[in-house]
Amino acid sequence: MTAEAKISHSGLRHIALNVADVAVSVEFYTTLFGMQVVWQPDPDNAYLSSGCDNLALHQATPQRDQAGQILDHIGFIVPQSADVDRAAEILETHGVPIVKPVRTHRDGSRSLYCADPDGTIIQILYEPTLSRQRIT
């Protein structure tokens, strides 16, 4: 694989968890770890940030509870919105299954979801705040 065929990213700074109670988990992560809620579109989903990392909390469903799966997905932050589209092209070229196609979210984020060889869901994410940050 050539360098041009690799997805440029800024690191693995986004984790998403399926949780039993979103409100309880929000309280836990904000109180004990000082994370801030940056977006909570509904009671079943909350997005928190430490300033350089992003934690998504999603209400667990019975199907996921039965599977014992608490990790919803991992996410790679990309520097620009257009990088999500470029990632989609690269993934399609390599025959990687796209689980959820490219879309722009209400908060200005842009993302897509694909699956790794073991079925782990990976999000390629442009997030307006995190994507601007540079960690040295």
OpenMM code with the backbone's topology and positions (N, CA, C; nanometers):
from openmm import Vec3, app, unit

residues = "MET THR ALA GLU ALA LYS ILE SER HIS SER GLY LEU ARG HIS ILE ALA LEU ASN VAL ALA ASP VAL ALA VAL SER VAL GLU PHE TYR THR THR LEU PHE GLY MET GLN VAL VAL TRP GLN PRO ASP PRO ASP ASN ALA TYR LEU SER SER GLY CYS ASP ASN LEU ALA LEU HIS GLN ALA THR PRO GLN ARG ASP GLN ALA GLY GLN ILE LEU ASP HIS ILE GLY PHE ILE VAL PRO GLN SER ALA ASP VAL ASP ARG ALA ALA GLU ILE LEU GLU THR HIS GLY VAL PRO ILE VAL LYS PRO VAL ARG THR HIS ARG ASP GLY SER ARG SER LEU TYR CYS ALA ASP PRO ASP GLY THR ILE ILE GLN ILE LEU TYR GLU PRO THR LEU SER ARG GLN ARG ILE THR".split()
positions = [
    Vec3(0.0858, -0.1173, 0.0000),
    Vec3(0.0000, 0.0000, 0.0000),
    Vec3(0.0902, 0.1233, 0.0000),
    Vec3(0.0639, 0.2156, -0.0903),
    Vec3(0.1440, 0.3375, -0.0976),
    Vec3(0.0973, 0.4379, 0.0069),
    Vec3(0.1828, 0.5380, 0.0317),
    Vec3(0.1478, 0.6416, 0.1305),
    Vec3(0.0213, 0.7154, 0.0897),
    Vec3(-0.0004, 0.7336, -0.0401),
    Vec3(-0.1195, 0.8033, -0.0866),
    Vec3(-0.2463, 0.7254, -0.0591),
    Vec3(-0.2337, 0.5949, -0.0408),
    Vec3(-0.3514, 0.5102, -0.0197),
    Vec3(-0.3814, 0.4896, 0.1283),
    Vec3(-0.3092, 0.5579, 0.2147),
    Vec3(-0.3355, 0.5459, 0.3577),
    Vec3(-0.4231, 0.6607, 0.4040),
    Vec3(-0.5032, 0.6360, 0.5055),
    Vec3(-0.5922, 0.7379, 0.5605),
    Vec3(-0.5122, 0.8233, 0.6576),
    Vec3(-0.5016, 0.9505, 0.6275),
    Vec3(-0.4327, 1.0440, 0.7158),
    Vec3(-0.5232, 1.0750, 0.8347),
    Vec3(-0.4676, 1.0681, 0.9565),
    Vec3(-0.5492, 1.0948, 1.0745),
    Vec3(-0.4647, 1.1590, 1.1827),
    Vec3(-0.5297, 1.2058, 1.2880),
    Vec3(-0.4621, 1.2733, 1.3991),
    Vec3(-0.4592, 1.1882, 1.5250),
    Vec3(-0.4919, 1.0629, 1.5150),
    Vec3(-0.4821, 0.9750, 1.6303),
    Vec3(-0.6128, 0.9094, 1.6685),
    Vec3(-0.6007, 0.8169, 1.7593),
    Vec3(-0.7135, 0.7395, 1.8098),
    Vec3(-0.7586, 0.8063, 1.9390),
    Vec3(-0.8389, 0.9118, 1.9251),
    Vec3(-0.8773, 0.9925, 2.0400),
    Vec3(-1.0274, 0.9921, 2.0622),
    Vec3(-1.0944, 0.8915, 2.0119),
    Vec3(-1.2402, 0.8839, 2.0259),
    Vec3(-1.2781, 0.7402, 2.0580),
    Vec3(-1.3475, 0.7216, 2.1682),
    Vec3(-1.3972, 0.5898, 2.2082),
    Vec3(-1.5470, 0.6024, 2.2337),
    Vec3(-1.6228, 0.5014, 2.1979),
    Vec3(-1.7670, 0.5000, 2.2216),
    Vec3(-1.8021, 0.3746, 2.3011),
    Vec3(-1.8805, 0.3936, 2.4057),
    Vec3(-1.9208, 0.2829, 2.4912),
    Vec3(-2.0720, 0.2672, 2.4947),
    Vec3(-2.1178, 0.1439, 2.4964),
    Vec3(-2.2573, 0.1146, 2.5267),
    Vec3(-2.2656, 0.1069, 2.6781),
    Vec3(-2.3591, 0.1796, 2.7371),
    Vec3(-2.3702, 0.1853, 2.8829),
    Vec3(-2.5120, 0.1523, 2.9262),
    Vec3(-2.5259, 0.1076, 3.0507),
    Vec3(-2.6573, 0.0707, 3.1033),
    Vec3(-2.7448, 0.1930, 3.1271),
    Vec3(-2.6852, 0.3048, 3.1668),
    Vec3(-2.7612, 0.4264, 3.1973),
    Vec3(-2.6755, 0.5464, 3.1590),
    Vec3(-2.7139, 0.6154, 3.0521),
    Vec3(-2.6350, 0.7276, 3.0011),
    Vec3(-2.6185, 0.8357, 3.1070),
    Vec3(-2.7252, 0.8706, 3.1778),
    Vec3(-2.7178, 0.9774, 3.2780),
    Vec3(-2.6189, 0.9425, 3.3899),
    Vec3(-2.6216, 0.8191, 3.4358),
    Vec3(-2.5290, 0.7759, 3.5408),
    Vec3(-2.3850, 0.7832, 3.4903),
    Vec3(-2.3636, 0.7396, 3.3676),
    Vec3(-2.2285, 0.7429, 3.3110),
    Vec3(-2.1803, 0.8862, 3.2886),
    Vec3(-2.2694, 0.9743, 3.2447),
    Vec3(-2.2327, 1.1156, 3.2292),
    Vec3(-2.1876, 1.1708, 3.3638),
    Vec3(-2.2638, 1.1444, 3.4661),
    Vec3(-2.2290, 1.1917, 3.6009),
    Vec3(-2.0924, 1.1368, 3.6444),
    Vec3(-2.0682, 1.0105, 3.6210),
    Vec3(-1.9420, 0.9460, 3.6577),
    Vec3(-1.8242, 1.0139, 3.5884),
    Vec3(-1.8303, 1.0260, 3.4559),
    Vec3(-1.7167, 1.0803, 3.3804),
    Vec3(-1.6982, 1.2304, 3.4005),
    Vec3(-1.8064, 1.3047, 3.4218),
    Vec3(-1.7913, 1.4484, 3.4443),
    Vec3(-1.7435, 1.4763, 3.5864),
    Vec3(-1.7972, 1.4054, 3.6841),
    Vec3(-1.7613, 1.4296, 3.8238),
    Vec3(-1.6214, 1.3780, 3.8565),
    Vec3(-1.5917, 1.2562, 3.8177),
    Vec3(-1.4657, 1.1943, 3.8588),
    Vec3(-1.3488, 1.2230, 3.7666),
    Vec3(-1.3756, 1.2451, 3.6385),
    Vec3(-1.2661, 1.2661, 3.5441),
    Vec3(-1.2649, 1.4054, 3.4828),
    Vec3(-1.3598, 1.4898, 3.5230),
    Vec3(-1.3608, 1.6281, 3.4760),
    Vec3(-1.3955, 1.6462, 3.3297),
    Vec3(-1.4549, 1.5458, 3.2679),
    Vec3(-1.4950, 1.5600, 3.1278),
    Vec3(-1.6153, 1.6536, 3.1198),
    Vec3(-1.6303, 1.7173, 3.0067),
    Vec3(-1.7410, 1.8093, 2.9830),
    Vec3(-1.8336, 1.7515, 2.8762),
    Vec3(-1.9633, 1.7684, 2.8947),
    Vec3(-2.0584, 1.7291, 2.7908),
    Vec3(-2.0494, 1.8329, 2.6801),
    Vec3(-2.0193, 1.7881, 2.5584),
    Vec3(-2.0109, 1.8811, 2.4457),
    Vec3(-2.1356, 1.8745, 2.3583),
    Vec3(-2.2091, 1.7635, 2.3671),
    Vec3(-2.3331, 1.7508, 2.2887),
    Vec3(-2.4115, 1.6340, 2.3444),
    Vec3(-2.5392, 1.6561, 2.3694),
    Vec3(-2.6272, 1.5477, 2.4106),
    Vec3(-2.7568, 1.5615, 2.3313),
    Vec3(-2.7608, 1.4959, 2.2142),
    Vec3(-2.8759, 1.5126, 2.1253),
    Vec3(-3.0055, 1.4542, 2.1798),
    Vec3(-2.9947, 1.3561, 2.2713),
    Vec3(-3.1128, 1.2927, 2.3289),
    Vec3(-3.0689, 1.2171, 2.4541),
    Vec3(-3.1627, 1.1641, 2.5331),
    Vec3(-3.1254, 1.0949, 2.6576),
    Vec3(-3.0449, 0.9668, 2.6369),
    Vec3(-3.0452, 0.9121, 2.5156),
    Vec3(-2.9756, 0.7868, 2.4895),
    Vec3(-2.8325, 0.8044, 2.4401),
    Vec3(-2.7873, 0.9277, 2.4210),
    Vec3(-2.6547, 0.9533, 2.3660),
    Vec3(-2.5960, 1.0784, 2.4282),
    Vec3(-2.4679, 1.0703, 2.4654),
    Vec3(-2.3973, 1.1874, 2.5177),
    Vec3(-2.2537, 1.1832, 2.4674),
    Vec3(-2.2002, 1.2997, 2.4358),
    Vec3(-2.0651, 1.3118, 2.3842),
    Vec3(-1.9876, 1.4023, 2.4789),
    Vec3(-1.8795, 1.3483, 2.5366),
    Vec3(-1.8010, 1.4193, 2.6354),
    Vec3(-1.6599, 1.4422, 2.5816),
    Vec3(-1.5931, 1.5427, 2.6371),
    Vec3(-1.4560, 1.5699, 2.5963),
    Vec3(-1.3717, 1.6044, 2.7168),
    Vec3(-1.2456, 1.5634, 2.7114),
    Vec3(-1.1475, 1.6018, 2.8122),
    Vec3(-1.0707, 1.7239, 2.7651),
    Vec3(-1.0973, 1.7671, 2.6447),
    Vec3(-1.0223, 1.8741, 2.5818),
    Vec3(-0.9382, 1.8221, 2.4674),
    Vec3(-0.8911, 1.6984, 2.4794),
    Vec3(-0.8139, 1.6393, 2.3693),
    Vec3(-0.8654, 1.5014, 2.3312),
    Vec3(-0.9547, 1.4456, 2.4106),
    Vec3(-1.0140, 1.3158, 2.3796),
    Vec3(-1.1658, 1.3276, 2.3806),
    Vec3(-1.2307, 1.2346, 2.3138),
    Vec3(-1.3749, 1.2363, 2.3018),
    Vec3(-1.4292, 1.1011, 2.3453),
    Vec3(-1.5317, 1.1029, 2.4307),
    Vec3(-1.5958, 0.9807, 2.4778),
    Vec3(-1.7438, 0.9886, 2.4444),
    Vec3(-1.7912, 0.8944, 2.3651),
    Vec3(-1.9335, 0.8866, 2.3322),
    Vec3(-1.9969, 0.7791, 2.4191),
    Vec3(-2.1110, 0.8117, 2.4773),
    Vec3(-2.1862, 0.7172, 2.5601),
    Vec3(-2.3195, 0.6902, 2.4926),
    Vec3(-2.3475, 0.5634, 2.4668),
    Vec3(-2.4707, 0.5235, 2.3987),
    Vec3(-2.5481, 0.4261, 2.4864),
    Vec3(-2.6782, 0.4447, 2.4945),
    Vec3(-2.7631, 0.3542, 2.5710),
    Vec3(-2.7520, 0.2136, 2.5139),
    Vec3(-2.7172, 0.1173, 2.5991),
    Vec3(-2.7068, -0.0218, 2.5551),
    Vec3(-2.8440, -0.0726, 2.5140),
    Vec3(-2.8453, -0.1590, 2.4146),
    Vec3(-2.9695, -0.2213, 2.3694),
    Vec3(-2.9698, -0.3676, 2.4142),
    Vec3(-3.0862, -0.4304, 2.4216),
    Vec3(-3.0897, -0.5727, 2.4618),
    Vec3(-3.0016, -0.6611, 2.3738),
    Vec3(-2.9955, -0.6326, 2.2437),
    Vec3(-2.9129, -0.7135, 2.1547),
    Vec3(-2.7658, -0.7033, 2.1929),
    Vec3(-2.7208, -0.5829, 2.2236),
    Vec3(-2.5809, -0.5655, 2.2610),
    Vec3(-2.5548, -0.6218, 2.4004),
    Vec3(-2.6515, -0.6105, 2.4908),
    Vec3(-2.6356, -0.6678, 2.6242),
    Vec3(-2.6149, -0.8185, 2.6144),
    Vec3(-2.6910, -0.8851, 2.5280),
    Vec3(-2.6793, -1.0298, 2.5134),
    Vec3(-2.5430, -1.0688, 2.4582),
    Vec3(-2.4893, -0.9856, 2.3710),
    Vec3(-2.3593, -1.0154, 2.3119),
    Vec3(-2.2453, -0.9813, 2.4076),
    Vec3(-2.2755, -0.9085, 2.5153),
    Vec3(-2.1718, -0.8695, 2.6095),
    Vec3(-2.0797, -0.7620, 2.5535),
    Vec3(-2.1238, -0.6914, 2.4547),
    Vec3(-2.0405, -0.5925, 2.3861),
    Vec3(-2.0629, -0.4546, 2.4449),
    Vec3(-1.9611, -0.3988, 2.5113),
    Vec3(-1.9749, -0.2630, 2.5635),
    Vec3(-1.9059, -0.1608, 2.4744),
    Vec3(-1.8103, -0.2048, 2.3951),
    Vec3(-1.7433, -0.1140, 2.3022),
    Vec3(-1.8310, -0.0997, 2.1787),
    Vec3(-1.8772, 0.0211, 2.1525),
    Vec3(-1.9601, 0.0450, 2.0351),
    Vec3(-1.8729, 0.0594, 1.9113),
    Vec3(-1.7716, 0.1449, 1.9198),
    Vec3(-1.6794, 0.1623, 1.8083),
    Vec3(-1.5569, 0.2390, 1.8541),
    Vec3(-1.4525, 0.2360, 1.7714),
    Vec3(-1.3378, 0.3229, 1.7927),
    Vec3(-1.3409, 0.4284, 1.6836),
    Vec3(-1.2754, 0.5389, 1.7070),
    Vec3(-1.2811, 0.6468, 1.6092),
    Vec3(-1.1465, 0.7114, 1.5848),
    Vec3(-1.1140, 0.7317, 1.4584),
    Vec3(-0.9953, 0.8062, 1.4200),
    Vec3(-1.0382, 0.9473, 1.3819),
    Vec3(-0.9763, 1.0471, 1.4444),
    Vec3(-1.0040, 1.1870, 1.4145),
    Vec3(-0.9235, 1.2262, 1.2910),
    Vec3(-0.9884, 1.2933, 1.1975),
    Vec3(-0.9188, 1.3448, 1.0794),
    Vec3(-0.9184, 1.4975, 1.0843),
    Vec3(-0.8167, 1.5606, 1.0214),
    Vec3(-0.8004, 1.7051, 1.0336),
    Vec3(-0.9059, 1.7902, 0.9633),
    Vec3(-0.9616, 1.7420, 0.8530),
    Vec3(-1.0557, 1.8232, 0.7753),
    Vec3(-1.1774, 1.7408, 0.7356),
    Vec3(-1.2874, 1.8096, 0.7147),
    Vec3(-1.4120, 1.7439, 0.6751),
    Vec3(-1.3937, 1.6612, 0.5476),
    Vec3(-1.3214, 1.7163, 0.4522),
    Vec3(-1.3000, 1.6473, 0.3242),
    Vec3(-1.2215, 1.5173, 0.3414),
    Vec3(-1.1466, 1.5051, 0.4519),
    Vec3(-1.0702, 1.3830, 0.4755),
    Vec3(-1.1616, 1.2622, 0.4979),
    Vec3(-1.2833, 1.2857, 0.5441),
    Vec3(-1.3792, 1.1754, 0.5618),
    Vec3(-1.4164, 1.1190, 0.4248),
    Vec3(-1.4394, 1.2081, 0.3286),
    Vec3(-1.4726, 1.1636, 0.1928),
    Vec3(-1.3558, 1.0892, 0.1292),
    Vec3(-1.2354, 1.1402, 0.1525),
    Vec3(-1.1153, 1.0736, 0.0995),
    Vec3(-1.1017, 0.9351, 0.1623),
    Vec3(-1.1277, 0.9242, 0.2916),
    Vec3(-1.1211, 0.7942, 0.3592),
    Vec3(-1.2206, 0.6960, 0.2975),
    Vec3(-1.3406, 0.7449, 0.2660),
    Vec3(-1.4415, 0.6584, 0.2041),
    Vec3(-1.3898, 0.6024, 0.0717),
    Vec3(-1.3256, 0.6869, -0.0068),
    Vec3(-1.2699, 0.6416, -0.1352),
    Vec3(-1.1631, 0.5351, -0.1143),
    Vec3(-1.0750, 0.5581, -0.0176),
    Vec3(-0.9679, 0.4624, 0.0108),
    Vec3(-1.0254, 0.3297, 0.0590),
    Vec3(-1.1207, 0.3360, 0.1510),
    Vec3(-1.1812, 0.2134, 0.2028),
    Vec3(-1.2511, 0.1353, 0.0926),
    Vec3(-1.3259, 0.2040, 0.0079),
    Vec3(-1.3959, 0.1368, -0.1016),
    Vec3(-1.2970, 0.0734, -0.1983),
    Vec3(-1.1872, 0.1417, -0.2258),
    Vec3(-1.0842, 0.0877, -0.3141),
    Vec3(-1.0281, -0.0433, -0.2608),
    Vec3(-1.0193, -0.0544, -0.1298),
    Vec3(-0.9641, -0.1738, -0.0671),
    Vec3(-1.0705, -0.2758, -0.0274),
    Vec3(-1.1947, -0.2520, -0.0665),
    Vec3(-1.3010, -0.3476, -0.0400),
    Vec3(-1.3422, -0.3568, 0.1059),
    Vec3(-1.3157, -0.2515, 0.1824),
    Vec3(-1.3533, -0.2511, 0.3240),
    Vec3(-1.5024, -0.2190, 0.3339),
    Vec3(-1.5774, -0.2993, 0.4091),
    Vec3(-1.7211, -0.2738, 0.4197),
    Vec3(-1.7515, -0.1405, 0.4897),
    Vec3(-1.8333, -0.0588, 0.4253),
    Vec3(-1.8809, 0.0661, 0.4851),
    Vec3(-2.0107, 0.0328, 0.5584),
    Vec3(-2.0107, 0.0513, 0.6900),
    Vec3(-2.1263, 0.0168, 0.7721),
    Vec3(-2.2288, 0.1297, 0.7695),
    Vec3(-2.1814, 0.2537, 0.7782),
    Vec3(-2.2661, 0.3721, 0.7667),
    Vec3(-2.1931, 0.4697, 0.6758),
    Vec3(-2.2579, 0.5144, 0.5682),
    Vec3(-2.1903, 0.6020, 0.4717),
    Vec3(-2.1625, 0.7414, 0.5291),
    Vec3(-2.0851, 0.8173, 0.4554),
    Vec3(-2.0486, 0.9540, 0.4940),
    Vec3(-2.1751, 1.0359, 0.5182),
    Vec3(-2.1729, 1.1092, 0.6295),
    Vec3(-2.2819, 1.2020, 0.6565),
    Vec3(-2.2305, 1.3159, 0.7432),
    Vec3(-2.2980, 1.4295, 0.7316),
    Vec3(-2.2675, 1.5456, 0.8146),
    Vec3(-2.3708, 1.5516, 0.9257),
    Vec3(-2.3211, 1.5721, 1.0491),
    Vec3(-2.4063, 1.5759, 1.1668),
    Vec3(-2.4453, 1.7196, 1.1996),
    Vec3(-2.5459, 1.7333, 1.2823),
    Vec3(-2.6002, 1.8644, 1.3181),
    Vec3(-2.4956, 1.9565, 1.3801),
    Vec3(-2.3991, 1.9011, 1.4521),
    Vec3(-2.2976, 1.9841, 1.5183),
    Vec3(-2.1808, 2.0196, 1.4275),
    Vec3(-2.1893, 1.9853, 1.2989),
    Vec3(-2.0825, 2.0165, 1.2042),
    Vec3(-1.9807, 1.9050, 1.1881),
    Vec3(-1.9954, 1.7983, 1.2658),
    Vec3(-1.9077, 1.6827, 1.2495),
    Vec3(-1.9418, 1.6120, 1.1185),
    Vec3(-1.8475, 1.5359, 1.0673),
    Vec3(-1.8698, 1.4567, 0.9461),
    Vec3(-1.8048, 1.3217, 0.9718),
    Vec3(-1.8751, 1.2156, 0.9366),
    Vec3(-1.8194, 1.0840, 0.9678),
    Vec3(-1.8670, 0.9767, 0.8725),
    Vec3(-1.7995, 0.8630, 0.8837),
    Vec3(-1.8420, 0.7381, 0.8208),
    Vec3(-1.8001, 0.6273, 0.9146),
    Vec3(-1.8597, 0.5104, 0.8959),
    Vec3(-1.8262, 0.3936, 0.9764),
    Vec3(-1.7923, 0.2784, 0.8830),
    Vec3(-1.6862, 0.2056, 0.9189),
    Vec3(-1.6493, 0.0859, 0.8448),
    Vec3(-1.6226, -0.0252, 0.9461),
    Vec3(-1.5944, -0.1439, 0.8962),
    Vec3(-1.5651, -0.2569, 0.9845),
    Vec3(-1.4250, -0.3085, 0.9562),
    Vec3(-1.3534, -0.3439, 1.0641),
    Vec3(-1.2219, -0.4041, 1.0454),
    Vec3(-1.2402, -0.5535, 1.0167),
    Vec3(-1.1338, -0.6280, 0.9923),
    Vec3(-1.1489, -0.7693, 0.9568),
    Vec3(-1.2198, -0.8549, 1.0610),
    Vec3(-1.2160, -0.8116, 1.1889),
    Vec3(-1.2839, -0.8874, 1.2933),
    Vec3(-1.4228, -0.8345, 1.3244),
    Vec3(-1.4669, -0.7335, 1.2488),
    Vec3(-1.5997, -0.6785, 1.2700),
    Vec3(-1.6046, -0.5609, 1.3657),
    Vec3(-1.4897, -0.5179, 1.4198),
    Vec3(-1.4886, -0.3999, 1.5052),
    Vec3(-1.5261, -0.2787, 1.4207),
    Vec3(-1.6197, -0.2009, 1.4708),
    Vec3(-1.6648, -0.0831, 1.3969),
    Vec3(-1.5665, 0.0312, 1.4202),
    Vec3(-1.5274, 0.0962, 1.3119),
    Vec3(-1.4346, 0.2089, 1.3164),
    Vec3(-1.5043, 0.3295, 1.2562),
    Vec3(-1.5001, 0.4401, 1.3285),
    Vec3(-1.5540, 0.5663, 1.2777),
    Vec3(-1.4380, 0.6525, 1.2315),
    Vec3(-1.4504, 0.7093, 1.1138),
    Vec3(-1.3589, 0.8125, 1.0656),
    Vec3(-1.4333, 0.9422, 1.0896),
    Vec3(-1.3779, 1.0291, 1.1740),
    Vec3(-1.4528, 1.1428, 1.2253),
    Vec3(-1.3798, 1.2752, 1.2101),
    Vec3(-1.4465, 1.3701, 1.1457),
    Vec3(-1.4068, 1.5099, 1.1542),
    Vec3(-1.4977, 1.5710, 1.2595),
    Vec3(-1.4383, 1.6261, 1.3651),
    Vec3(-1.5142, 1.6899, 1.4722),
    Vec3(-1.4558, 1.8300, 1.4866),
    Vec3(-1.5362, 1.9350, 1.4697),
    Vec3(-1.4823, 2.0710, 1.4589),
    Vec3(-1.3849, 2.1117, 1.5694),
    Vec3(-1.4060, 2.0694, 1.6910),
    Vec3(-1.3162, 2.1081, 1.7998),
    Vec3(-1.1925, 2.0196, 1.8039),
    Vec3(-1.2121, 1.8894, 1.8070),
    Vec3(-1.0989, 1.7969, 1.8189),
    Vec3(-1.0084, 1.7989, 1.6963),
    Vec3(-1.0666, 1.8127, 1.5796),
    Vec3(-0.9883, 1.8039, 1.4569),
    Vec3(-0.8893, 1.9187, 1.4433),
    Vec3(-0.9146, 2.0298, 1.5072),
    Vec3(-0.8230, 2.1456, 1.5007),
    Vec3(-0.7034, 2.1290, 1.5939),
    Vec3(-0.7165, 2.0446, 1.6937),
    Vec3(-0.6123, 2.0322, 1.7955),
    Vec3(-0.4907, 1.9580, 1.7411),
    Vec3(-0.3752, 1.9992, 1.7887),
    Vec3(-0.2508, 1.9305, 1.7554),
    Vec3(-0.1843, 1.8907, 1.8860),
    Vec3(-0.1594, 1.7640, 1.9022),
    Vec3(-0.0945, 1.7134, 2.0217),
    Vec3(0.0508, 1.6877, 1.9869),
    Vec3(0.1385, 1.7464, 2.0629),
    Vec3(0.2812, 1.7303, 2.0339),
    Vec3(0.3489, 1.6469, 2.1383),
] * unit.nanometer
topology = app.Topology()
chain = topology.addChain("A")
for resn in residues:
    res = topology.addResidue(resn, chain)
    for name in ("N", "CA", "C"):
        topology.addAtom(name, app.Element.getBySymbol(name[0]), res)
